[in-house]
Amino acid sequence: MSPYEKASGRLVNLQKSRIFFNRNVSVLEHNSVANIPGVQVVLGTGMYLRFPSMIGRSKKATFNFIKDGVLKKINLWSSECLTKVESEILTNSVLQFITTYFMSLFTLPSSLYDVIEQTMNSFWRSHSGAQNKGIYTLALLGQVVDA
């Protein structure tokens, strides 16, 4: 039983646990932890609760999955016959929530905002008529940085 398990009274589920060592960890420490039965050492990054566990130098590449998720939803909805109100509700509630969820922990690149905003506005306009070209429905909250 580990010191954490003794102190907290909780058991660590090693089947769900992964460990990543940065380059500052000595080889001795790395090997001592890696030799514990059941500990899985990973080399790359993964996702945890839909968040990337590590962010590399290119934030644009790291957060590209957000844009892909928005596009996936829009492609699904585009095949349906939606009213103006339905498309506005979907845009404002679902699509904006996707970006807001990730903005709660990360500062996303401004180029990602631009692509998502253009995509959402295009979807909304296509379902509400061409006369609404000046309406922008994406109200992003948070900080924007240049990619």
Secondary structure in CASP SS format (residue, H / E / C, confidence):
PFRMAT SS
TARGET T0000
AUTHOR 0000-0000-0000
METHOD secondary structure of the structure
MODEL  1
M C 1.00
S C 1.00
P H 1.00
Y H 1.00
E H 1.00
K H 1.00
A H 1.00
S H 1.00
G C 1.00
R C 1.00
L C 1.00
V C 1.00
N C 1.00
L C 1.00
Q C 1.00
K C 1.00
S C 1.00
R C 1.00
I E 1.00
F C 1.00
F C 1.00
N C 1.00
R C 1.00
N C 1.00
V C 1.00
S C 1.00
V H 1.00
L H 1.00
E H 1.00
H H 1.00
N H 1.00
S H 1.00
V H 1.00
A H 1.00
N C 1.00
I C 1.00
P C 1.00
G C 1.00
V C 1.00
Q C 1.00
V E 1.00
V C 1.00
L C 1.00
G C 1.00
T C 1.00
G C 1.00
M E 1.00
Y E 1.00
L C 1.00
R C 1.00
F E 1.00
P E 1.00
S C 1.00
M C 1.00
I C 1.00
G C 1.00
R C 1.00
S C 1.00
K H 1.00
K H 1.00
A H 1.00
T H 1.00
F C 1.00
N H 1.00
F H 1.00
I H 1.00
K H 1.00
D H 1.00
G H 1.00
V H 1.00
L H 1.00
K H 1.00
K H 1.00
I H 1.00
N H 1.00
L H 1.00
W H 1.00
S H 1.00
S C 1.00
E C 1.00
C C 1.00
L C 1.00
T C 1.00
K H 1.00
V H 1.00
E H 1.00
S H 1.00
E H 1.00
I H 1.00
L H 1.00
T H 1.00
N H 1.00
S H 1.00
V H 1.00
L H 1.00
Q H 1.00
F H 1.00
I H 1.00
T H 1.00
T H 1.00
Y H 1.00
F H 1.00
M H 1.00
S C 1.00
L C 1.00
F C 1.00
T C 1.00
L E 1.00
P E 1.00
S H 1.00
S H 1.00
L H 1.00
Y H 1.00
D H 1.00
V H 1.00
I H 1.00
E H 1.00
Q H 1.00
T H 1.00
M H 1.00
N H 1.00
S H 1.00
F H 1.00
W H 1.00
R H 1.00
S H 1.00
H H 1.00
S H 1.00
G C 1.00
A H 1.00
Q H 1.00
N H 1.00
K C 1.00
G C 1.00
I C 1.00
Y C 1.00
T C 1.00
L C 1.00
A C 1.00
L C 1.00
L C 1.00
G C 1.00
Q C 1.00
V E 1.00
V E 1.00
D C 1.00
A C 1.00
END
